[in-house]
Amino acid sequence: MTDPVHIILNGELVEEQEARVSPLNRGMMYGDGCFETIRYYAGSFLRWNRHFQRLQDGLGYIGIDPAFTAEELLEQVLSLLEANRLAETEAMIRIQCWREGGRGYITDSRRMGWMIQAGKPVSNASPLKLTVAKTRCIPSAALRRKYKLSNGLNYIKAAQETSQRQCDDSLMLTIEDMISETTSANIFWVKDEVIYTPSVKCDLLPGVTREVMIEVIEDLGIKLEEGEFGLDEINKAEAVFCTNSLIEIKEVGTLDNHIFETDHPMVMKLKTGFEQYKEQEWST
């Protein structure tokens, strides 16, 4: 008999199968909320305060009052890890927040509901197979891209294209045909000893791991170019990799018909630098 899986629901530890949320909640009806996904490293987090700040800023952007401080949220997360027997291993944490209130787009509610999940991360050792999605990123002028907002239908549509083409993820473009991000990660590539990545002007979510990666690149003295790039630029790359909090750094093997080197010395150097960065952060 397996142990029950627990979640935190509005500050209370409950068994997942016993959790109850009203079907008339705005998170379900409108995607009225935001979330954060964080990796847990058997006793440590990478930039916990940065993740919390983005969550808090996202709540402020959509007009929801936070129901916890960073310290209170961390205490709840740690108690959930203990309950799910994950405190001594690596785990994935998802913090989901939504607005409490009734139906209708117009609302004056600022009350918050929230849920925390903790589970084992899914690992895949194989290089990623990417495809270019026809579905475009939402322009930042329409919806600010700095936060993980709950309504991800455009990502879902792009992910459907991923499945149809039997790939792992889809590369998404802006409406101006510039490279932006994948449905779940930021993207970098290597050419002639230079690292390239789309700038924040390209309607991407600037991930926390992307921030760390840029610091690692700069600390190693490697040239970095952030800018607006078309598909021709990445198609000429020697190596491509993706970053997010769960996969950290993941090599890309193919982008449709284009094949990339998956053991490129520059990427291996960055992966080593990333590991050293984590050790330094946790030792301070």
N, C-alpha and C positions, 0 to 999 in steps of 0.2 A: 504494500500500500504506500503510495507516494504522499509526501507532505502537501498540505494545501498551499496554494499560491496566495499571497497577500498583496494588497495594494493599500495606499493611503487615500482615503476619500474625505475631503474637507477636514483634514487634520486627524482623522480616526483610522486606526489600523483595522482593516476588515479582510475577510477572505474574499478573493476575487469573485467567486461564484455567488457570494451573498451580497455583493455591492449593488446598490439601487440608486439610480439617477432618474429623475422625472423625464419622460419623453418630451415634455414641453419645455425643454431647456434651449437656450439660444445657441449653445455650442452645436447642438445637433441640427437645429432648424436653419441656422445661418452660417455656421462656422465662425461664430462671434467669439473669438478667443485667440490665444497664442500658446506656444509651447517651447520647451527646450529639451534637447537630448544631450546627455553627458555620459562619458565613459568613466567608470570607476576602476581604479587600479589597486585592488587589494589593500585598501587603507588610504589611498590618495586620490585626488582629483587634479586635473590639469586646468588651471585658471577657473576655479569655482566662482570666484567673485565676478569674473568677466561674464560667465554664463548667467549668473544671477542678475547682473546689471542689464544685460540684454533682455531678459525676461521682464524685469521691472520697467524698462523703457518701452517694451512692446505693450505692456498693460497700460502705460500712460498714453501711448499713441492711440489706442482704441478706447480710452476713457474708462478703465476699470481700476478700482482701488485695490492695491495689494493686500492680501490677508495675512502676510507673514514677512518677517525680516529674513535676511540671508542666513543668520544664525538659527532661526527657528526652522527654516526650510531644511537646512543641513541636518539638524537634529532629527527631523522626520525621515529624511532619506536614509540616514544611518540606522534608524530603528527598523525601517523596511528591509534594508539589507540583512540585518540580523534575523528578522522574521522569516525571510526567504532563504536563509543559510547561504548568503552570498558575501558576507563580510570579509572572508578570507580569500576571495578569488576576484577575478575581473567580472564586471557586470555592466549592463546598459541601463541607464536611468532615463525615464521620460517624465517630464513634469508638464501636465496639460492643464491649462486654465481656461475658463469660459465665463461669460457674463450670465448671471442669474437674472431672470425677468421673463416677461410674457412675449407674445408674438408681435410682429410688426417691426419694420425697420427703424421707426422712430422710437427711442426709449430714453428715459432719464436714469435708468438703473446703472449704478456703478458697483453693484455687489458682485462678488466673485465666488465661483465654485472651482474646485481643483482636485486633481487626481495625480498620484505618483505611482509609476510602475517600475519594477526592477526585475531584470531577467538576465540570463546569460547571453553575451554577444554572439551573433552568428559570424563565423569565420569562413572565408573562402580564399584558399591559397593561390588560385589561378589568376592570371592577369585579366583585367576587365575587357569585355567586348562591348564597345560603344557603337551606337548608331546616331545619326543626326535626325532629330525630331522635326517634324513639320510644325508641331505646336510651338509657339513662340513664348518667350518670357513676358510676364506682365510688366509694362513700363513703370519705372519708379514714379513718373508723374501721375500715374493712375493709382498706385498703391505703394507706399514706401517699402523698399526692399530690405531695410536694415533688420527686420524682425522676422521670427518664425511665426507667421500668422496661420491660423487653423484652416482657413479655406484654401486648400491646395488643389483645386480641380484642374488647373492647367498642368500641374505636375502629374496628376493622375492620368490625364489625357496623353501626356508624353510617355508615361510609363506603360500605357497600353500599346503604344508604338514599339517600345522596348520588347515587350512580350511577343508581339506579333512577329518581330524580326529575330526572335530567339537570341537576344543580347542581354547584357547585365544592366545597362543604364543607357540613357539617351543624352546626348549633347544638345543643349538648347541654345537658340540664337535670339538676339533681340529683333524687334520688328524692322531694324535697319540692317539686318543680316550680319551683325557682329557676334562673335563668340561670347557667350555669357557664362554658363555653368551647366552641370548635369542636373538631373532631377533631385539629386541628394548630395552633391559634392561640388567643391570648387575645382578648377582645372588649371594645370600648369604644363608647359612643355619645354623641351631642351633643343637648342640648335646653335651650333658653333660656340659652345661653352657659355651660352647666355640662357637664362631662365625667363620664360615669358608667361604672363598670366593676364587675363582681362582685368581692367580697372573697374572701380565701383561705378563708373559711368555706364557700365554695360548691363544694368538692371539685374545684378546678381546679389545674392545674400552673402555678405562678407563674413565668412565663417571664423570661429575662434581658432580652429586649427590652421586656417589660411593665414591669420595674423601671426601665429607662431612660426609657420613655414617661412613667411617673409622675413621675420627676425633671424631665423636660422640661416637663410640665404645670405643676408647682409653680414651676419657674424662670421660666416665662412669666406667672406670677400668675393662672392660670386656675383657677377653682374645680373641685375634683375630689370626687366622691362615690363611695366604695367601700362596697358593701353587698350586701344580698340582695334581688334584683329578680325579679319575675315577667315573663312574656312581654308583658303589657300595657304595661310600661314601655318596652321596646325598640321595640315596635310604634308608639309615639307619638314616636319619635326623629326628629330632622331629618336626621341623618347617622349612619352606623355605620362603624366600621373595625376591622380585625383586625391583630394584631401577632405576629410571631415572628422568629427570627434570620435566616431566609432571605428572607421577603417584606418585612421591616421594618414598614412601615405600608401597609395595603392597604384601599382603600375597598370597602364593601359596597353593591351596587346594589339588591339585593332580598333579602327574607327571606320566602319563600313569596309571598303576595299583597301584601306591603307593599313600597313603593318608597321609596328614600332618595336624598337629594341627594348626588352624588358629587364635586362641586367646592365643598363647603361651606367658607366662609372660615376657620372654626375648624380644620378638618382641614388645610387648606393651611398655616395658621400652625404647626400642630404638626409637619408634615412639614419645614418650613423649620427649626424649632427642633431637630428630630432631626438634620438635616444639620449644623447648627452644633455640636451636642453632639459628634458624631463628630470634626469637625475640631479641637475643643478637646481632646478626649481624646487624639487622635493627636499633638497638638503638645506635650503635656506629658511 
